[in-house]
Amino acid sequence: MSTSIKTAISIQQDLFDAINQLAQELHISRSKLFMLAVEDFIAKNKNRQLLAQINAAYDDAAPDAEETQVQTAMKQKQARCLETEAW
């Protein structure tokens, strides 16, 4: 288990009030709420970075003629499927 470290932050009063209310609703401490929020933020940021790396890896590769043909065929197939869907 990792060591807990105390820290102090400054936030606006309305945000502080909202944090207190949410922590009470969830029956957790403010510290736990902050920890969960930061963990979520870090995970989402890592996912955004990974997606950016994946997009960068594929960005320079323009589709060749065969890939363009496959994409066109898939778009047409999807359009036909959507026509039969009951909305």
Buried (B, 14 or more C-beta within 10 A) or exposed (E): EEEEEEEEEEEEEEEEEEBEEEBEEEEEEEEEBBEEEEEEEEEEEEEEEEEEEEEEEEEEEEEEEEEEEEEEEEEEEEEEEEEEEEE
